[in-house]
Amino acid sequence: MVRLAEERKWGGLTERLLVATAASYVVSPSAMGSVAADPNREMDRLSASYLIALGARVVREVGDLVRRAKETGKRLATLAVDTEVRFRSATERAAFCNELTEAITKLVAKYHDASAPGGRAHRLVVVAHPLPQNVPLDVPQKFDSKEPS
């Protein structure tokens, strides 16, 4: 996480200047132990703390999957959708949420097969939150899909 950049002697002491080895770090929520955010403990599914708990679970689960994939020399198939939407009103936001829920429910019903031999369960998490005020208002459309090797 850090590397030695400089050493200076001050009398009988050695001062070491350390610098970060990356621009940012992601700390696994499991490092928090029993106080880590857990969506199973959060009752209010519309709260910010529930959203944070979901994000923490994604970091924990995907981090573990990435580690295991690297150990076995395999790629990890993932899908991420990241976009922005600006609603004209709270009414339109609610209508969007209802339509999105219906569409996801329909797709899950179509493709989910709990008894599929050799099938693998996947977690789907869809979140929406207001953008921080310092984020530009342009609307990037991003889609990233990684297929298995």
DRENBAMI-571688 format. One record per residue: chain; residue in three letters; x, y, z of N, C-alpha, C in turn; residue number from 1. Coordinates in steps of 0.2 Angstrom, whole numbers. Each point is the difference from the previous one (the first is absolute). Layout:
! DRENBAMI-571688
{kette:A&rest:ALA&n.x:X&n.y:Y&n.z:Z&ca.x:X&ca.y:Y&ca.z:Z&c.x:X&c.y:Y&c.z:Z&nr:NUM}
...
This chain:
! DRENBAMI-571688
{kette:A&rest:MET&n.x:4&n.y:-6&n.z:0&ca.x:-4&ca.y:6&ca.z:0&c.x:4&c.y:6&c.z:0&nr:1}
{kette:A&rest:VAL&n.x:6&n.y:0&n.z:3&ca.x:5&ca.y:6&ca.z:0&c.x:7&c.y:-3&c.z:-2&nr:2}
{kette:A&rest:ARG&n.x:4&n.y:5&n.z:-2&ca.x:7&ca.y:-2&ca.z:-1&c.x:4&c.y:6&c.z:3&nr:3}
{kette:A&rest:LEU&n.x:6&n.y:-2&n.z:1&ca.x:5&ca.y:4&ca.z:3&c.x:2&c.y:5&c.z:-5&nr:4}
{kette:A&rest:ALA&n.x:0&n.y:7&n.z:1&ca.x:2&ca.y:5&ca.z:-5&c.x:6&c.y:3&c.z:2&nr:5}
{kette:A&rest:GLU&n.x:1&n.y:1&n.z:7&ca.x:6&ca.y:3&ca.z:2&c.x:2&c.y:-2&c.z:7&nr:6}
{kette:A&rest:GLU&n.x:6&n.y:0&n.z:2&ca.x:2&ca.y:-1&ca.z:7&c.x:5&c.y:6&c.z:2&nr:7}
{kette:A&rest:ARG&n.x:-1&n.y:3&n.z:6&ca.x:4&ca.y:5&ca.z:2&c.x:2&c.y:-1&c.z:7&nr:8}
{kette:A&rest:LYS&n.x:6&n.y:1&n.z:2&ca.x:3&ca.y:-1&ca.z:7&c.x:-1&c.y:6&c.z:4&nr:9}
{kette:A&rest:TRP&n.x:-2&n.y:0&n.z:6&ca.x:-1&ca.y:6&ca.z:4&c.x:3&c.y:-3&c.z:7&nr:10}
{kette:A&rest:GLY&n.x:6&n.y:2&n.z:1&ca.x:3&ca.y:-2&ca.z:6&c.x:1&c.y:-8&c.z:0&nr:11}
{kette:A&rest:GLY&n.x:-3&n.y:-3&n.z:5&ca.x:0&ca.y:-7&ca.z:1&c.x:-7&c.y:-3&c.z:-3&nr:12}
{kette:A&rest:LEU&n.x:-4&n.y:4&n.z:-3&ca.x:-6&ca.y:-3&ca.z:-3&c.x:0&c.y:0&c.z:-8&nr:13}
{kette:A&rest:THR&n.x:-4&n.y:-4&n.z:-3&ca.x:0&ca.y:-1&ca.z:-7&c.x:-7&c.y:2&c.z:-2&nr:14}
{kette:A&rest:GLU&n.x:-1&n.y:5&n.z:-4&ca.x:-7&ca.y:2&ca.z:-2&c.x:-1&c.y:-3&c.z:-7&nr:15}
{kette:A&rest:ARG&n.x:-6&n.y:-3&n.z:-1&ca.x:-1&ca.y:-3&ca.z:-6&c.x:-7&c.y:3&c.z:-3&nr:16}
{kette:A&rest:LEU&n.x:1&n.y:2&n.z:-6&ca.x:-6&ca.y:3&ca.z:-4&c.x:-3&c.y:-5&c.z:-4&nr:17}
{kette:A&rest:LEU&n.x:-6&n.y:-2&n.z:1&ca.x:-3&ca.y:-5&ca.z:-4&c.x:-5&c.y:3&c.z:-5&nr:18}
{kette:A&rest:VAL&n.x:-1&n.y:-2&n.z:-6&ca.x:-5&ca.y:2&ca.z:-4&c.x:-5&c.y:-6&c.z:-2&nr:19}
{kette:A&rest:ALA&n.x:-6&n.y:2&n.z:-2&ca.x:-5&ca.y:-5&ca.z:-2&c.x:2&c.y:-3&c.z:-7&nr:20}
{kette:A&rest:THR&n.x:-1&n.y:-6&n.z:-1&ca.x:2&ca.y:-4&ca.z:-6&c.x:-6&c.y:0&c.z:-5&nr:21}
{kette:A&rest:ALA&n.x:-6&n.y:3&n.z:2&ca.x:-6&ca.y:0&ca.z:-5&c.x:-3&c.y:7&c.z:1&nr:22}
{kette:A&rest:ALA&n.x:-4&n.y:2&n.z:-4&ca.x:-4&ca.y:6&ca.z:0&c.x:-6&c.y:-1&c.z:5&nr:23}
{kette:A&rest:SER&n.x:-2&n.y:-6&n.z:1&ca.x:-6&ca.y:-1&ca.z:4&c.x:0&c.y:-8&c.z:2&nr:24}
{kette:A&rest:TYR&n.x:-3&n.y:-1&n.z:6&ca.x:-1&ca.y:-7&ca.z:2&c.x:-7&c.y:-2&c.z:2&nr:25}
{kette:A&rest:VAL&n.x:-1&n.y:-6&n.z:-1&ca.x:-7&ca.y:-3&ca.z:2&c.x:1&c.y:-4&c.z:6&nr:26}
{kette:A&rest:VAL&n.x:-2&n.y:1&n.z:6&ca.x:0&ca.y:-4&ca.z:6&c.x:-6&c.y:-5&c.z:0&nr:27}
{kette:A&rest:SER&n.x:2&n.y:-6&n.z:1&ca.x:-5&ca.y:-5&ca.z:0&c.x:-5&c.y:1&c.z:6&nr:28}
{kette:A&rest:PRO&n.x:-6&n.y:0&n.z:0&ca.x:-5&ca.y:1&ca.z:5&c.x:2&c.y:-5&c.z:6&nr:29}
{kette:A&rest:SER&n.x:2&n.y:-6&n.z:-2&ca.x:1&ca.y:-5&ca.z:5&c.x:6&c.y:2&c.z:5&nr:30}
{kette:A&rest:ALA&n.x:4&n.y:5&n.z:-2&ca.x:5&ca.y:2&ca.z:5&c.x:-4&c.y:3&c.z:6&nr:31}
{kette:A&rest:MET&n.x:-6&n.y:2&n.z:-1&ca.x:-4&ca.y:3&ca.z:6&c.x:-2&c.y:-5&c.z:5&nr:32}
{kette:A&rest:GLY&n.x:0&n.y:-7&n.z:-2&ca.x:-2&ca.y:-5&ca.z:4&c.x:-8&c.y:0&c.z:1&nr:33}
{kette:A&rest:SER&n.x:-2&n.y:-1&n.z:6&ca.x:-7&ca.y:0&ca.z:2&c.x:-4&c.y:6&c.z:-1&nr:34}
{kette:A&rest:VAL&n.x:4&n.y:6&n.z:0&ca.x:-4&ca.y:7&ca.z:-1&c.x:0&c.y:2&c.z:-7&nr:35}
{kette:A&rest:ALA&n.x:2&n.y:-5&n.z:-5&ca.x:0&ca.y:2&ca.z:-7&c.x:-8&c.y:1&c.z:-2&nr:36}
{kette:A&rest:ALA&n.x:-1&n.y:4&n.z:-5&ca.x:-7&ca.y:1&ca.z:-3&c.x:-2&c.y:-7&c.z:-3&nr:37}
{kette:A&rest:ASP&n.x:-6&n.y:-2&n.z:2&ca.x:-3&ca.y:-6&ca.z:-2&c.x:-7&c.y:1&c.z:-2&nr:38}
{kette:A&rest:PRO&n.x:-2&n.y:-1&n.z:-6&ca.x:-7&ca.y:1&ca.z:-3&c.x:-5&c.y:-4&c.z:4&nr:39}
{kette:A&rest:ASN&n.x:2&n.y:-6&n.z:3&ca.x:-4&ca.y:-4&ca.z:3&c.x:-3&c.y:3&c.z:7&nr:40}
{kette:A&rest:ARG&n.x:4&n.y:4&n.z:3&ca.x:-1&ca.y:3&ca.z:6&c.x:-4&c.y:7&c.z:-1&nr:41}
{kette:A&rest:GLU&n.x:0&n.y:3&n.z:-6&ca.x:-3&ca.y:6&ca.z:-1&c.x:-7&c.y:-1&c.z:-2&nr:42}
{kette:A&rest:MET&n.x:-5&n.y:3&n.z:4&ca.x:-7&ca.y:-2&ca.z:-2&c.x:-3&c.y:5&c.z:-5&nr:43}
{kette:A&rest:ASP&n.x:2&n.y:6&n.z:0&ca.x:-3&ca.y:5&ca.z:-5&c.x:4&c.y:0&c.z:-6&nr:44}
{kette:A&rest:ARG&n.x:-3&n.y:-3&n.z:-5&ca.x:3&ca.y:-1&ca.z:-7&c.x:0&c.y:6&c.z:-4&nr:45}
{kette:A&rest:LEU&n.x:-3&n.y:6&n.z:2&ca.x:0&ca.y:6&ca.z:-3&c.x:6&c.y:5&c.z:3&nr:46}
{kette:A&rest:SER&n.x:3&n.y:-3&n.z:5&ca.x:5&ca.y:5&ca.z:4&c.x:7&c.y:0&c.z:-3&nr:47}
{kette:A&rest:ALA&n.x:3&n.y:5&n.z:1&ca.x:7&ca.y:0&ca.z:-3&c.x:5&c.y:-5&c.z:4&nr:48}
{kette:A&rest:SER&n.x:-2&n.y:-2&n.z:6&ca.x:4&ca.y:-5&ca.z:3&c.x:-1&c.y:-7&c.z:-3&nr:49}
{kette:A&rest:TYR&n.x:-6&n.y:-1&n.z:-3&ca.x:-1&ca.y:-6&ca.z:-3&c.x:4&c.y:0&c.z:-7&nr:50}
{kette:A&rest:LEU&n.x:0&n.y:5&n.z:-3&ca.x:4&ca.y:1&ca.z:-7&c.x:8&c.y:-1&c.z:2&nr:51}
{kette:A&rest:ILE&n.x:2&n.y:3&n.z:5&ca.x:7&ca.y:-1&ca.z:2&c.x:1&c.y:-7&c.z:2&nr:52}
{kette:A&rest:ALA&n.x:-4&n.y:-4&n.z:3&ca.x:1&ca.y:-7&ca.z:2&c.x:0&c.y:-4&c.z:-7&nr:53}
{kette:A&rest:LEU&n.x:-4&n.y:2&n.z:-5&ca.x:0&ca.y:-4&ca.z:-6&c.x:7&c.y:1&c.z:-3&nr:54}
{kette:A&rest:GLY&n.x:2&n.y:6&n.z:-1&ca.x:6&ca.y:2&ca.z:-3&c.x:6&c.y:-4&c.z:4&nr:55}
{kette:A&rest:ALA&n.x:0&n.y:0&n.z:6&ca.x:5&ca.y:-4&ca.z:4&c.x:0&c.y:-7&c.z:-2&nr:56}
{kette:A&rest:ARG&n.x:-6&n.y:-3&n.z:0&ca.x:-1&ca.y:-7&ca.z:-2&c.x:3&c.y:-1&c.z:-7&nr:57}
{kette:A&rest:VAL&n.x:-1&n.y:4&n.z:-5&ca.x:3&ca.y:-1&ca.z:-6&c.x:7&c.y:0&c.z:0&nr:58}
{kette:A&rest:VAL&n.x:3&n.y:5&n.z:4&ca.x:7&ca.y:1&ca.z:0&c.x:3&c.y:-7&c.z:3&nr:59}
{kette:A&rest:ARG&n.x:-3&n.y:-2&n.z:6&ca.x:2&ca.y:-6&ca.z:3&c.x:0&c.y:-6&c.z:-5&nr:60}
{kette:A&rest:GLU&n.x:-6&n.y:-1&n.z:-3&ca.x:-1&ca.y:-6&ca.z:-4&c.x:4&c.y:0&c.z:-6&nr:61}
{kette:A&rest:VAL&n.x:0&n.y:5&n.z:-4&ca.x:4&ca.y:1&ca.z:-6&c.x:7&c.y:-1&c.z:1&nr:62}
{kette:A&rest:GLY&n.x:2&n.y:4&n.z:6&ca.x:8&ca.y:-1&ca.z:2&c.x:2&c.y:-7&c.z:1&nr:63}
{kette:A&rest:ASP&n.x:-4&n.y:-4&n.z:3&ca.x:1&ca.y:-7&ca.z:2&c.x:0&c.y:-4&c.z:-7&nr:64}
{kette:A&rest:LEU&n.x:-5&n.y:2&n.z:-4&ca.x:0&ca.y:-4&ca.z:-7&c.x:6&c.y:2&c.z:-4&nr:65}
{kette:A&rest:VAL&n.x:2&n.y:6&n.z:0&ca.x:6&ca.y:2&ca.z:-4&c.x:6&c.y:-4&c.z:3&nr:66}
{kette:A&rest:ARG&n.x:1&n.y:0&n.z:6&ca.x:6&ca.y:-3&ca.z:3&c.x:0&c.y:-7&c.z:-2&nr:67}
{kette:A&rest:ARG&n.x:-6&n.y:-4&n.z:1&ca.x:0&ca.y:-7&ca.z:-2&c.x:1&c.y:-1&c.z:-7&nr:68}
{kette:A&rest:ALA&n.x:-2&n.y:4&n.z:-5&ca.x:1&ca.y:0&ca.z:-7&c.x:7&c.y:0&c.z:-2&nr:69}
{kette:A&rest:LYS&n.x:3&n.y:5&n.z:4&ca.x:8&ca.y:1&ca.z:-2&c.x:4&c.y:-6&c.z:3&nr:70}
{kette:A&rest:GLU&n.x:-2&n.y:-3&n.z:5&ca.x:3&ca.y:-6&ca.z:3&c.x:-1&c.y:-6&c.z:-5&nr:71}
{kette:A&rest:THR&n.x:-5&n.y:0&n.z:-3&ca.x:-1&ca.y:-6&ca.z:-5&c.x:1&c.y:2&c.z:-7&nr:72}
{kette:A&rest:GLY&n.x:3&n.y:6&n.z:-1&ca.x:1&ca.y:2&ca.z:-7&c.x:-6&c.y:1&c.z:-5&nr:73}
{kette:A&rest:LYS&n.x:-5&n.y:1&n.z:3&ca.x:-7&ca.y:1&ca.z:-4&c.x:-2&c.y:7&c.z:0&nr:74}
{kette:A&rest:ARG&n.x:-4&n.y:2&n.z:-5&ca.x:-3&ca.y:7&ca.z:0&c.x:-7&c.y:-1&c.z:3&nr:75}
{kette:A&rest:LEU&n.x:-2&n.y:6&n.z:3&ca.x:-6&ca.y:0&ca.z:3&c.x:-5&c.y:4&c.z:-4&nr:76}
{kette:A&rest:ALA&n.x:-5&n.y:-3&n.z:-2&ca.x:-6&ca.y:3&ca.z:-4&c.x:-4&c.y:4&c.z:4&nr:77}
{kette:A&rest:THR&n.x:0&n.y:7&n.z:-2&ca.x:-4&ca.y:5&ca.z:4&c.x:-4&c.y:4&c.z:-5&nr:78}
{kette:A&rest:LEU&n.x:-5&n.y:4&n.z:3&ca.x:-4&ca.y:5&ca.z:-4&c.x:-1&c.y:6&c.z:4&nr:79}
{kette:A&rest:ALA&n.x:2&n.y:5&n.z:-3&ca.x:-2&ca.y:7&ca.z:4&c.x:-3&c.y:5&c.z:-5&nr:80}
{kette:A&rest:VAL&n.x:-5&n.y:3&n.z:3&ca.x:-3&ca.y:5&ca.z:-4&c.x:0&c.y:6&c.z:5&nr:81}
{kette:A&rest:ASP&n.x:2&n.y:6&n.z:-3&ca.x:1&ca.y:6&ca.z:4&c.x:-2&c.y:6&c.z:-5&nr:82}
{kette:A&rest:THR&n.x:-5&n.y:3&n.z:2&ca.x:-3&ca.y:6&ca.z:-4&c.x:-3&c.y:5&c.z:5&nr:83}
{kette:A&rest:GLU&n.x:-2&n.y:5&n.z:-3&ca.x:-3&ca.y:6&ca.z:4&c.x:-7&c.y:1&c.z:-3&nr:84}
{kette:A&rest:VAL&n.x:-5&n.y:2&n.z:4&ca.x:-6&ca.y:2&ca.z:-2&c.x:-2&c.y:6&c.z:4&nr:85}
{kette:A&rest:ARG&n.x:-3&n.y:5&n.z:-3&ca.x:-2&ca.y:6&ca.z:3&c.x:-8&c.y:0&c.z:0&nr:86}
{kette:A&rest:PHE&n.x:-3&n.y:0&n.z:5&ca.x:-8&ca.y:0&ca.z:0&c.x:-2&c.y:7&c.z:1&nr:87}
{kette:A&rest:ARG&n.x:-6&n.y:1&n.z:-4&ca.x:-3&ca.y:6&ca.z:1&c.x:-4&c.y:1&c.z:6&nr:88}
{kette:A&rest:SER&n.x:-2&n.y:-5&n.z:4&ca.x:-4&ca.y:0&ca.z:6&c.x:1&c.y:-6&c.z:4&nr:89}
{kette:A&rest:ALA&n.x:-2&n.y:0&n.z:6&ca.x:-1&ca.y:-6&ca.z:4&c.x:-5&c.y:-5&c.z:-2&nr:90}
{kette:A&rest:THR&n.x:-5&n.y:3&n.z:-4&ca.x:-5&ca.y:-5&ca.z:-3&c.x:3&c.y:-4&c.z:-5&nr:91}
{kette:A&rest:GLU&n.x:4&n.y:3&n.z:-4&ca.x:3&ca.y:-3&ca.z:-6&c.x:6&c.y:-5&c.z:3&nr:92}
{kette:A&rest:ARG&n.x:3&n.y:2&n.z:5&ca.x:5&ca.y:-5&ca.z:3&c.x:-3&c.y:-6&c.z:3&nr:93}
{kette:A&rest:ALA&n.x:-6&n.y:1&n.z:3&ca.x:-4&ca.y:-6&ca.z:3&c.x:-2&c.y:-4&c.z:-6&nr:94}
{kette:A&rest:ALA&n.x:-3&n.y:3&n.z:-5&ca.x:-2&ca.y:-4&ca.z:-6&c.x:6&c.y:-4&c.z:-3&nr:95}
{kette:A&rest:PHE&n.x:5&n.y:3&n.z:-1&ca.x:6&ca.y:-3&ca.z:-3&c.x:2&c.y:-6&c.z:5&nr:96}
{kette:A&rest:CYS&n.x:0&n.y:1&n.z:6&ca.x:2&ca.y:-6&ca.z:5&c.x:-5&c.y:-6&c.z:-1&nr:97}
{kette:A&rest:ASN&n.x:-7&n.y:2&n.z:-1&ca.x:-5&ca.y:-5&ca.z:0&c.x:1&c.y:-4&c.z:-7&nr:98}
{kette:A&rest:GLU&n.x:2&n.y:4&n.z:-5&ca.x:1&ca.y:-4&ca.z:-7&c.x:6&c.y:-4&c.z:0&nr:99}
{kette:A&rest:LEU&n.x:5&n.y:3&n.z:3&ca.x:7&ca.y:-4&ca.z:1&c.x:-1&c.y:-6&c.z:4&nr:100}
{kette:A&rest:THR&n.x:-4&n.y:0&n.z:5&ca.x:-1&ca.y:-6&ca.z:4&c.x:-4&c.y:-5&c.z:-4&nr:101}
{kette:A&rest:GLU&n.x:-5&n.y:2&n.z:-3&ca.x:-4&ca.y:-4&ca.z:-4&c.x:4&c.y:-4&c.z:-6&nr:102}
{kette:A&rest:ALA&n.x:4&n.y:4&n.z:-3&ca.x:5&ca.y:-3&ca.z:-5&c.x:5&c.y:-5&c.z:3&nr:103}
{kette:A&rest:ILE&n.x:3&n.y:2&n.z:5&ca.x:4&ca.y:-5&ca.z:3&c.x:-3&c.y:-6&c.z:3&nr:104}
{kette:A&rest:THR&n.x:-6&n.y:1&n.z:3&ca.x:-4&ca.y:-6&ca.z:2&c.x:-2&c.y:-5&c.z:-6&nr:105}
{kette:A&rest:LYS&n.x:-2&n.y:3&n.z:-5&ca.x:-1&ca.y:-4&ca.z:-6&c.x:6&c.y:-4&c.z:-3&nr:106}
{kette:A&rest:LEU&n.x:6&n.y:4&n.z:0&ca.x:6&ca.y:-4&ca.z:-3&c.x:2&c.y:-5&c.z:5&nr:107}
{kette:A&rest:VAL&n.x:0&n.y:1&n.z:6&ca.x:2&ca.y:-5&ca.z:5&c.x:-5&c.y:-6&c.z:0&nr:108}
{kette:A&rest:ALA&n.x:-6&n.y:1&n.z:-1&ca.x:-5&ca.y:-5&ca.z:-1&c.x:1&c.y:-4&c.z:-6&nr:109}
{kette:A&rest:LYS&n.x:2&n.y:3&n.z:-5&ca.x:2&ca.y:-3&ca.z:-7&c.x:6&c.y:-5&c.z:1&nr:110}
{kette:A&rest:TYR&n.x:5&n.y:3&n.z:3&ca.x:7&ca.y:-4&ca.z:-1&c.x:2&c.y:-4&c.z:7&nr:111}
{kette:A&rest:HIS&n.x:-3&n.y:2&n.z:5&ca.x:1&ca.y:-4&ca.z:6&c.x:-2&c.y:-7&c.z:0&nr:112}
{kette:A&rest:ASP&n.x:5&n.y:-5&n.z:2&ca.x:-2&ca.y:-7&ca.z:0&c.x:4&c.y:-3&c.z:6&nr:113}
{kette:A&rest:ALA&n.x:-3&n.y:0&n.z:6&ca.x:3&ca.y:-2&ca.z:6&c.x:3&c.y:-7&c.z:0&nr:114}
{kette:A&rest:SER&n.x:-3&n.y:-4&n.z:-5&ca.x:1&ca.y:-7&ca.z:0&c.x:5&c.y:-2&c.z:-6&nr:115}
{kette:A&rest:ALA&n.x:2&n.y:5&n.z:-4&ca.x:5&ca.y:-1&ca.z:-6&c.x:6&c.y:-4&c.z:2&nr:116}
{kette:A&rest:PRO&n.x:1&n.y:-6&n.z:-3&ca.x:6&ca.y:-3&ca.z:2&c.x:6&c.y:3&c.z:-3&nr:117}
{kette:A&rest:GLY&n.x:5&n.y:1&n.z:4&ca.x:6&ca.y:4&ca.z:-2&c.x:-1&c.y:8&c.z:0&nr:118}
{kette:A&rest:GLY&n.x:-6&n.y:2&n.z:2&ca.x:-1&ca.y:7&ca.z:0&c.x:3&c.y:4&c.z:5&nr:119}
{kette:A&rest:ARG&n.x:1&n.y:6&n.z:0&ca.x:4&ca.y:4&ca.z:5&c.x:-4&c.y:6&c.z:1&nr:120}
{kette:A&rest:ALA&n.x:-2&n.y:1&n.z:7&ca.x:-4&ca.y:6&ca.z:2&c.x:4&c.y:6&c.z:-1&nr:121}
{kette:A&rest:HIS&n.x:-3&n.y:5&n.z:-1&ca.x:3&ca.y:7&ca.z:-1&c.x:-4&c.y:5&c.z:4&nr:122}
{kette:A&rest:ARG&n.x:4&n.y:5&n.z:3&ca.x:-4&ca.y:5&ca.z:4&c.x:-1&c.y:6&c.z:-5&nr:123}
{kette:A&rest:LEU&n.x:-6&n.y:3&n.z:0&ca.x:-1&ca.y:6&ca.z:-3&c.x:-2&c.y:5&c.z:5&nr:124}
{kette:A&rest:VAL&n.x:4&n.y:5&n.z:0&ca.x:-1&ca.y:6&ca.z:4&c.x:-1&c.y:6&c.z:-4&nr:125}
{kette:A&rest:VAL&n.x:-6&n.y:4&n.z:0&ca.x:-1&ca.y:6&ca.z:-3&c.x:-1&c.y:5&c.z:5&nr:126}
{kette:A&rest:VAL&n.x:4&n.y:5&n.z:-1&ca.x:-1&ca.y:6&ca.z:5&c.x:-1&c.y:6&c.z:-3&nr:127}
{kette:A&rest:ALA&n.x:-3&n.y:5&n.z:3&ca.x:-1&ca.y:7&ca.z:-2&c.x:1&c.y:5&c.z:6&nr:128}
{kette:A&rest:HIS&n.x:4&n.y:5&n.z:-1&ca.x:1&ca.y:5&ca.z:5&c.x:1&c.y:6&c.z:-3&nr:129}
{kette:A&rest:PRO&n.x:-1&n.y:6&n.z:3&ca.x:1&ca.y:6&ca.z:-3&c.x:8&c.y:1&c.z:-1&nr:130}
{kette:A&rest:LEU&n.x:1&n.y:4&n.z:-5&ca.x:7&ca.y:1&ca.z:-2&c.x:3&c.y:6&c.z:5&nr:131}
{kette:A&rest:PRO&n.x:6&n.y:-1&n.z:2&ca.x:3&ca.y:6&ca.z:4&c.x:0&c.y:6&c.z:-4&nr:132}
{kette:A&rest:GLN&n.x:-1&n.y:6&n.z:4&ca.x:0&ca.y:6&ca.z:-4&c.x:6&c.y:2&c.z:-4&nr:133}
{kette:A&rest:ASN&n.x:6&n.y:-3&n.z:1&ca.x:6&ca.y:2&ca.z:-3&c.x:1&c.y:-5&c.z:-7&nr:134}
{kette:A&rest:VAL&n.x:-5&n.y:-4&n.z:-1&ca.x:0&ca.y:-4&ca.z:-6&c.x:-2&c.y:4&c.z:-6&nr:135}
{kette:A&rest:PRO&n.x:3&n.y:0&n.z:-6&ca.x:-2&ca.y:3&ca.z:-6&c.x:-7&c.y:-2&c.z:-2&nr:136}
{kette:A&rest:LEU&n.x:-4&n.y:4&n.z:-3&ca.x:-7&ca.y:-2&ca.z:-2&c.x:0&c.y:-3&c.z:-7&nr:137}
{kette:A&rest:ASP&n.x:6&n.y:-1&n.z:-3&ca.x:-1&ca.y:-4&ca.z:-7&c.x:-2&c.y:-7&c.z:2&nr:138}
{kette:A&rest:VAL&n.x:-3&n.y:-3&n.z:-5&ca.x:-3&ca.y:-7&ca.z:1&c.x:4&c.y:-5&c.z:-4&nr:139}
{kette:A&rest:PRO&n.x:5&n.y:-3&n.z:4&ca.x:4&ca.y:-5&ca.z:-4&c.x:-4&c.y:-7&c.z:0&nr:140}
{kette:A&rest:GLN&n.x:0&n.y:-3&n.z:-6&ca.x:-3&ca.y:-7&ca.z:0&c.x:5&c.y:-5&c.z:0&nr:141}
{kette:A&rest:LYS&n.x:1&n.y:-4&n.z:5&ca.x:5&ca.y:-5&ca.z:0&c.x:-3&c.y:-7&c.z:0&nr:142}
{kette:A&rest:PHE&n.x:3&n.y:-5&n.z:-3&ca.x:-2&ca.y:-7&ca.z:1&c.x:6&c.y:-4&c.z:-1&nr:143}
{kette:A&rest:ASP&n.x:1&n.y:-4&n.z:5&ca.x:6&ca.y:-4&ca.z:0&c.x:-2&c.y:-7&c.z:1&nr:144}
{kette:A&rest:SER&n.x:2&n.y:-5&n.z:-4&ca.x:-2&ca.y:-7&ca.z:1&c.x:6&c.y:-4&c.z:-2&nr:145}
{kette:A&rest:LYS&n.x:2&n.y:-4&n.z:5&ca.x:6&ca.y:-4&ca.z:-1&c.x:-3&c.y:-7&c.z:0&nr:146}
{kette:A&rest:GLU&n.x:2&n.y:-4&n.z:-6&ca.x:-2&ca.y:-6&ca.z:-1&c.x:5&c.y:-5&c.z:3&nr:147}
{kette:A&rest:PRO&n.x:-2&n.y:-6&n.z:2&ca.x:5&ca.y:-5&ca.z:2&c.x:5&c.y:-2&c.z:-5&nr:148}
{kette:A&rest:SER&n.x:6&n.y:-2&n.z:2&ca.x:5&ca.y:-2&ca.z:-5&c.x:-2&c.y:-7&c.z:-3&nr:149}
